[in-house]
Amino acid sequence: MTRIIIFAKAPQAGLAKTRLIPLLGAEGAASLARRMLDETLSSARRAQLGPVELCVTPPQTDPAWQGVALPTDVMITNQSEGDLGDRLASAARRCQEAVLLVGTDCVEISPTLLQEAATALATVDALLYPTLDGGYALLGLRRFHPSLFTNIAWSTASVAEETVNRILRLGWSLHQGAVLHDVDKPEDLSYYRARLAGDSSQ
């Protein structure tokens, strides 16, 4: 059994996808964030690997989540305090089973990709799918070590490389997946739109 934990920010205007607001407007950026959240949740549930958990910020009781309908079969938890590394570490540390940690920004997250990742993770200690900007879209773990999350320069082009180096220094076995695409900046939208057009033509 593999747990999927999805990290998500509330898709509220002015809070979500802020780097896209100059191009899409606050409401447009929030609408995109909501769509990508829904797509990621759908993919995780359809993968049928085990429990699906949505780890949110701000807390679920915050008005930012008002009106956002979430699946009733998904466990909702709140992200911990601290930077992204602290929040990822907090979630990974408490898992007793293999875990896939994902965000909602990657256009290629699909049931098939998640199933392939879980299959690969069954034979290694860790798994990582890097993104074109140097980060990663998916981190899979069957073991935990805090060094994978501390003193990382998050949101920089060195995140994936540094994480891989730390996994290897631990002596863990590692599978690296294909390079994926995040949608964070205006230049990322063309790939997302092209992918949508391709999906609709199937």
C-alpha positions in Angstrom: 0.0 0.0 0.0 1.2 3.5 -0.9 -0.1 6.7 0.6 -0.4 9.7 -1.6 -0.1 13.1 0.2 -1.0 16.1 -1.9 0.2 19.5 -0.7 -2.1 22.4 -1.7 -2.7 26.0 -1.0 -6.3 27.2 -1.0 -7.3 28.3 -4.5 -8.3 31.8 -3.4 -7.9 34.9 -5.5 -4.8 36.8 -4.4 -3.4 33.7 -2.5 -2.9 31.1 -5.2 -0.7 31.2 -8.3 0.4 34.7 -7.5 3.2 34.8 -10.1 0.5 34.3 -12.8 -1.7 37.1 -11.6 -0.1 39.7 -13.9 -1.2 37.6 -16.9 -4.4 35.9 -15.7 -5.6 38.3 -13.0 -6.3 37.2 -9.4 -9.5 35.4 -10.2 -8.0 33.7 -13.3 -5.0 32.5 -11.4 -7.2 31.2 -8.6 -9.4 29.4 -11.1 -6.4 27.7 -12.6 -5.2 26.7 -9.1 -8.6 25.2 -8.4 -8.6 23.2 -11.7 -5.1 21.8 -11.0 -6.1 20.9 -7.5 -9.1 19.0 -8.8 -7.1 17.3 -11.5 -4.4 16.2 -9.0 -7.0 14.9 -6.5 -8.8 13.0 -9.3 -5.6 11.4 -10.5 -4.6 10.3 -7.0 -8.0 8.8 -6.2 -8.1 7.0 -9.6 -4.7 5.5 -9.1 -6.1 3.4 -6.3 -2.8 2.9 -4.5 -4.0 3.4 -1.0 -5.0 6.4 1.2 -5.1 9.8 -0.4 -4.4 12.7 1.9 -4.7 16.4 1.1 -2.4 18.5 3.3 -3.6 22.1 3.1 -2.6 25.7 3.9 -4.0 27.7 5.4 -5.9 25.3 7.8 -9.1 23.8 6.5 -11.1 26.0 8.9 -9.8 29.2 7.3 -12.3 31.1 5.2 -10.0 30.7 2.2 -11.4 27.1 1.9 -15.0 28.2 2.1 -16.9 27.0 -1.0 -14.2 24.6 -2.1 -15.8 21.2 -2.3 -13.4 18.4 -1.5 -13.9 14.7 -2.0 -15.3 13.0 1.1 -13.0 10.0 0.7 -9.9 12.1 1.0 -8.3 12.7 4.4 -7.8 16.4 5.0 -4.8 17.5 7.2 -3.2 20.9 7.9 0.3 21.7 6.9 2.7 22.2 9.8 4.5 25.5 10.5 7.8 26.4 8.9 9.2 26.5 5.4 8.3 23.9 2.7 11.0 21.5 4.0 9.5 21.6 7.5 6.1 20.9 6.1 7.2 18.1 3.8 9.2 16.5 6.6 6.4 16.7 9.1 4.1 14.8 6.7 6.7 12.2 5.6 7.9 11.5 9.2 4.5 10.3 10.4 3.9 7.9 7.5 4.2 4.2 8.4 3.9 3.1 4.8 5.5 4.0 1.5 4.5 7.6 0.5 4.3 9.7 -2.6 4.6 13.5 -1.8 3.2 15.6 -4.6 2.0 19.2 -5.2 -0.7 20.5 -7.5 1.4 22.3 -10.0 2.5 19.5 -12.3 0.6 18.9 -15.5 1.7 15.3 -16.0 0.5 13.9 -12.6 -1.9 11.1 -13.7 -3.1 7.8 -12.4 -0.7 6.0 -14.7 2.3 8.1 -13.6 1.4 7.6 -9.9 1.0 3.8 -10.4 4.4 3.6 -12.2 6.0 5.6 -9.4 4.5 3.3 -6.7 5.7 0.3 -8.6 9.2 1.7 -8.9 9.2 2.7 -5.2 8.5 -0.9 -4.2 12.1 -1.8 -5.2 14.0 1.3 -3.9 14.3 3.5 -0.8 13.5 6.7 -2.6 12.1 8.0 -5.9 12.2 11.5 -7.4 10.6 13.1 -10.5 12.4 16.3 -11.2 10.9 19.3 -13.0 12.2 21.4 -15.8 12.9 24.4 -13.4 15.2 22.3 -11.2 12.7 21.4 -8.5 10.7 18.2 -8.2 7.1 17.3 -8.7 7.0 14.0 -6.8 9.1 12.5 -4.1 8.6 8.9 -3.0 10.0 7.5 0.2 10.0 4.2 2.0 12.3 5.5 4.6 12.6 8.9 6.4 15.6 11.1 7.1 15.4 14.8 8.0 18.4 15.8 5.9 16.3 15.5 2.8 14.3 18.5 3.9 16.5 20.8 5.9 18.6 23.7 4.7 17.3 23.3 1.1 17.2 26.5 -1.1 13.5 26.0 -2.0 12.2 27.5 -5.2 15.6 27.4 -6.8 17.1 25.4 -9.7 19.2 23.3 -7.3 16.4 21.6 -5.3 16.2 18.3 -7.2 20.0 18.0 -7.6 20.6 18.7 -3.9 17.9 16.3 -2.8 19.3 13.5 -5.0 22.8 14.1 -3.7 21.6 13.8 -0.1 19.7 10.6 -0.9 22.8 9.1 -2.4 25.0 10.3 0.6 22.6 8.3 2.9 23.5 5.2 0.8 19.8 4.8 -0.2 18.8 3.2 -3.5 17.1 5.8 -5.8 14.9 5.8 -8.9 14.8 9.0 -10.9 11.8 9.5 -13.1 11.3 11.6 -16.2 11.6 15.4 -16.1 8.1 16.9 -15.6 6.6 20.3 -16.0 5.3 22.6 -13.3 2.9 25.6 -14.0 4.3 28.4 -11.9 5.2 31.2 -14.2 3.6 32.8 -17.3 6.0 31.0 -19.6 4.7 27.7 -18.3 1.2 28.3 -19.5 1.9 27.5 -23.1 2.8 23.9 -22.2 -0.2 23.5 -20.0 -2.6 24.8 -22.7 -0.9 22.6 -25.4 -1.4 19.6 -23.2 -5.1 20.4 -22.6 -5.6 20.8 -26.3 -3.9 17.4 -26.9 -6.1 15.7 -24.2 -9.3 17.2 -25.7 -8.4 15.8 -29.1 -8.2 12.2 -27.9 
